Amino acid sequence: MPYKNLHWRLALSVLVGGFTLITAFTISSIARTNRGPVPEQDAVRLENRINQLEQRLYIIETNVRNLEQQTRVGSLSSRSVSQEEVALLRAEIQRLGQRLADDECGLAKLDERTLSREVRDARRRSSAGSNDPCRLQVDTPLRLPDAR
């Protein structure tokens, strides 16, 4: 039974991550279309970064599928699950959660980078963007760990 909860939590995490991606891209496109001319940007570099984020999301989805398969196989076997195995699964879920948070931060940075300087400064002065450290540190490089 605990594996079913784990399965749904993982599925919910992936769903929330996907929804976050869609929301970020929608907000970014609305901000550009409502603010006059689109500032020039390095489209190739931006596309490369988006491709890297897509690859990372694919790796996360693959890991989630592998975890789901492992839980199904584990629930079918007659042996009991040790505390060590549970701890390993929890650690893996924490790592996946951190990778998802890194991806969301990277998307926020990319969103800020696509805005014109005037819009970015206006957002910083307002209360909307003042709390998010990813949007405040837009010029810092994206953290992309080596894929396994």
C-alpha positions in Angstrom: 0.0 0.0 0.0 2.8 2.5 0.7 4.0 2.0 -2.9 0.7 3.2 -4.3 1.0 6.5 -2.3 4.6 6.8 -3.6 3.4 6.2 -7.2 0.7 8.9 -6.9 3.1 11.3 -5.3 5.6 10.8 -8.1 2.9 11.1 -10.8 1.7 14.3 -9.1 5.2 15.7 -9.0 5.7 15.1 -12.7 2.2 16.6 -13.4 3.0 19.7 -11.3 6.4 20.1 -13.1 4.7 19.9 -16.5 2.1 22.4 -15.5 4.9 24.7 -14.2 6.6 24.5 -17.6 3.5 25.3 -19.5 2.7 28.2 -17.2 6.2 29.6 -17.5 6.1 29.5 -21.3 2.6 31.0 -21.4 3.6 33.9 -19.0 6.7 34.5 -21.0 4.8 34.7 -24.3 2.1 36.9 -22.9 4.7 39.2 -21.4 6.4 39.6 -24.8 3.2 40.1 -26.8 1.8 42.7 -24.5 4.9 44.8 -24.1 5.6 46.2 -27.6 8.5 45.0 -29.8 10.3 41.8 -28.8 13.9 42.5 -27.8 16.6 40.9 -29.8 18.0 37.7 -28.2 20.3 34.9 -29.1 17.7 32.5 -30.3 20.1 29.6 -30.9 21.5 29.8 -27.3 18.0 30.0 -25.9 16.9 27.0 -27.9 19.9 25.1 -26.7 19.1 25.8 -23.1 15.5 24.8 -23.6 16.6 21.6 -25.3 18.8 20.8 -22.3 15.9 21.4 -19.9 13.7 19.1 -22.1 16.4 16.4 -21.9 16.6 16.7 -18.1 12.8 16.4 -17.9 12.9 13.4 -20.1 15.5 11.8 -17.7 13.3 12.6 -14.7 10.3 11.0 -16.4 12.4 7.9 -17.2 13.5 7.7 -13.6 10.0 8.0 -12.4 8.9 5.2 -14.7 11.7 3.1 -13.5 10.7 3.7 -9.9 7.1 2.8 -10.7 8.2 -0.5 -12.3 10.4 -1.2 -9.3 7.5 -0.6 -6.9 5.3 -2.9 -9.0 7.8 -5.7 -9.0 8.5 -5.1 -5.3 4.8 -5.4 -4.4 4.4 -8.6 -6.4 7.3 -10.3 -4.6 6.6 -12.1 -1.4 9.6 -10.7 0.4 9.3 -7.8 2.8 10.9 -4.4 2.0 13.8 -3.5 4.3 14.2 -0.1 5.9 17.4 0.4 3.8 15.5 0.0 0.6 12.9 2.4 1.7 15.6 4.9 2.7 17.2 4.5 -0.8 13.8 5.2 -2.5 13.3 8.3 -0.3 16.7 9.6 -1.2 16.1 9.1 -4.9 12.8 10.9 -4.6 14.5 13.8 -2.8 17.1 13.9 -5.6 14.4 14.0 -8.2 12.6 16.8 -6.3 15.8 18.8 -6.2 16.3 18.3 -9.9 12.7 19.4 -10.6 13.3 22.6 -8.4 16.5 23.3 -10.4 14.6 23.0 -13.7 11.9 25.3 -12.4 14.6 27.8 -11.4 16.2 27.6 -14.8 12.9 28.2 -16.5 12.4 31.3 -14.3 15.8 32.6 -15.3 15.2 32.0 -19.0 11.8 33.7 -18.7 13.5 36.8 -17.1 16.2 36.8 -19.8 13.7 37.0 -22.6 12.1 40.1 -21.1 13.3 43.6 -22.1 15.3 45.4 -19.5 12.5 47.9 -18.9 10.0 45.1 -18.2 12.5 43.3 -16.0 13.2 46.4 -14.0 9.5 47.1 -13.6 8.9 43.6 -12.3 11.8 43.9 -9.8 10.3 47.2 -8.5 6.9 45.6 -8.0 6.2 43.0 -5.4 5.6 40.2 -8.0 9.2 39.3 -8.7 10.9 40.4 -5.5 10.5 37.0 -3.6 11.9 34.6 -6.2 15.6 34.2 -5.9 15.8 32.7 -9.4 14.3 35.7 -11.0 16.5 38.0 -8.9 19.7 36.2 -10.0 18.8 36.1 -13.7 22.4 36.6 -14.9 23.9 33.7 -13.0 24.5 30.6 -15.1 22.0 27.7 -15.2 23.0 24.7 -13.1 22.8 21.6 -15.3 24.4 18.6 -13.6 25.7 15.8 -15.6 23.0 13.4 -16.8 23.4 9.8 -15.8 
